[in-house]
Amino acid sequence: MDPEFQRHDAQSAKAMLTELVDVYATVYDTPPYIGDPFFSVDSFRSRLEAAFDTEGFETVTARLDGRIAGYVHGATLPHDKPWWTSLGNRRPAPLQELAHSGDIFWLRELMVLPAQQNRGLGRQIHDTVISGRQESVTALTCIADNQPAHDAYLRWGYTVLGQIKHAQESPVYDAMYLTSH
């Protein structure tokens, strides 16, 4: 059965909050995330609820037999987002200009349930969200030692800008970007 993709604005994503958080709880129920407060379900719920109010917020879900098998959420990247500005001059001037003009999509999370991983669904979700965005560049952060995700993003054409931390207690992430159009 082919997945059904659906776009959701903040309002309709809020109505699915429990479902979205449940996917996160399943995906991150594995070492090294178990027991790490940064990756707790409550912490994620708080980050997701705060994301609903960001400019350009959108979620794309992939459903199989009516149930979410994976999803992505993101928004327009604020030009003054701390992880973004922490990269300093590692951001090429054209990217800095695009961020100032609201032309970078920040892919905040991409998750696929473990039972559906390694079947191309993550790439389909990724491509679905990007194809419907008006921004010309996509930026994301990927845990530097999450080799499967890191390798996938590189295969999909992303370029590493440098390493960042989202918070004192967070792991090291690679900040990456992809020219979408």
ChimeraX attribute file (.defattr): number of C-alpha atoms within 10 A of each C-alpha:
attribute: neighborCount
match mode: 1-to-1
recipient: residues
	/A:1	5
	/A:2	9
	/A:3	18
	/A:4	14
	/A:5	18
	/A:6	14
	/A:7	17
	/A:8	17
	/A:9	14
	/A:10	20
	/A:11	12
	/A:12	13
	/A:13	22
	/A:14	15
	/A:15	11
	/A:16	13
	/A:17	13
	/A:18	12
	/A:19	14
	/A:20	22
	/A:21	16
	/A:22	15
	/A:23	19
	/A:24	23
	/A:25	19
	/A:26	14
	/A:27	16
	/A:28	18
	/A:29	16
	/A:30	10
	/A:31	8
	/A:32	10
	/A:33	13
	/A:34	14
	/A:35	11
	/A:36	11
	/A:37	13
	/A:38	17
	/A:39	17
	/A:40	16
	/A:41	18
	/A:42	13
	/A:43	11
	/A:44	16
	/A:45	18
	/A:46	10
	/A:47	12
	/A:48	20
	/A:49	14
	/A:50	10
	/A:51	18
	/A:52	21
	/A:53	12
	/A:54	15
	/A:55	14
	/A:56	18
	/A:57	22
	/A:58	24
	/A:59	24
	/A:60	23
	/A:61	27
	/A:62	23
	/A:63	16
	/A:64	15
	/A:65	10
	/A:66	9
	/A:67	12
	/A:68	19
	/A:69	22
	/A:70	26
	/A:71	27
	/A:72	22
	/A:73	27
	/A:74	25
	/A:75	23
	/A:76	22
	/A:77	28
	/A:78	19
	/A:79	18
	/A:80	12
	/A:81	11
	/A:82	13
	/A:83	16
	/A:84	22
	/A:85	15
	/A:86	16
	/A:87	14
	/A:88	11
	/A:89	10
	/A:90	15
	/A:91	17
	/A:92	10
	/A:93	10
	/A:94	9
	/A:95	18
	/A:96	20
	/A:97	14
	/A:98	16
	/A:99	22
	/A:100	14
	/A:101	13
	/A:102	18
	/A:103	21
	/A:104	29
	/A:105	27
	/A:106	21
	/A:107	23
	/A:108	19
	/A:109	16
	/A:110	21
	/A:111	22
	/A:112	25
	/A:113	18
	/A:114	14
	/A:115	9
	/A:116	13
	/A:117	13
	/A:118	11
	/A:119	10
	/A:120	10
	/A:121	20
	/A:122	23
	/A:123	15
	/A:124	15
	/A:125	25
	/A:126	20
	/A:127	13
	/A:128	18
	/A:129	22
	/A:130	19
	/A:131	12
	/A:132	10
	/A:133	19
	/A:134	15
	/A:135	22
	/A:136	15
	/A:137	20
	/A:138	23
	/A:139	25
	/A:140	23
	/A:141	25
	/A:142	22
	/A:143	17
	/A:144	15
	/A:145	12
	/A:146	12
	/A:147	11
	/A:148	9
	/A:149	15
	/A:150	19
	/A:151	11
	/A:152	13
	/A:153	20
	/A:154	14
	/A:155	10
	/A:156	12
	/A:157	13
	/A:158	20
	/A:159	16
	/A:160	19
	/A:161	18
	/A:162	15
	/A:163	18
	/A:164	22
	/A:165	17
	/A:166	16
	/A:167	11
	/A:168	8
	/A:169	10
	/A:170	14
	/A:171	14
	/A:172	17
	/A:173	20
	/A:174	20
	/A:175	23
	/A:176	20
	/A:177	24
	/A:178	19
	/A:179	14
	/A:180	18
	/A:181	11
